């Protein structure tokens, strides 16, 4: 892999579809969680999930119950639904293969002393557990997830470490990742699987293999 074109102060990564090839795991979990409401609800939930990648999980689950299943959840019920979802996905996400280029990029960042951060819509505690169980924890400076939204997580990191946004890169596969980069002034690389159309604006840099090179 070529040397990075400039010395990034930090690189921010989404996880599903960027580090782990685990997007399909979440699709199956949403379908399973809403199976009691029938196939039409399941299909609507899966469409919403795919159209809103990167949204904090608790927001997505609440919306799907209210909009598609016609149920308003109190906080205890929302927590239980989140726990059920976690039970459905954690082991499978841990077992999922890595996206091509992800491990090599993380190792090169470590060799060049460029810190890497996870910024995910998965609950933070669950995300840290998954990263640890996949043996990736030493490659990341910090691992973050919901309930905080991605722009808030990025802004906090930028402020604490005094990074210059234009010297930092966000790598993501969802429009929520692109919007988080745009909102915080980061450079952005969109991951688009080979053979699929890009969901990003035409001027956005894309790649099918994870790299920190624009």
Secondary structure, DSSP 8 states (H G I E B T S, - for coil): ----SS--SEEEE-SBTTTBS-HHHHHHHHHHHTGGG-HHHHHHHHHHHHHTTTS-HHHHHHHHHHHTS-----HHHHHHHHHHHHHHHHHHHHHS-B-TTHHHHHHHHHHTT-EEEEEEEEEHHHHHHHHHHTT-GGG-SEEEEETS-HHHHHHHHHHHHT--GGGEEEEESSHHHHHHHHHHT-EEEEE--TTS---S-TTS-EESS--S--
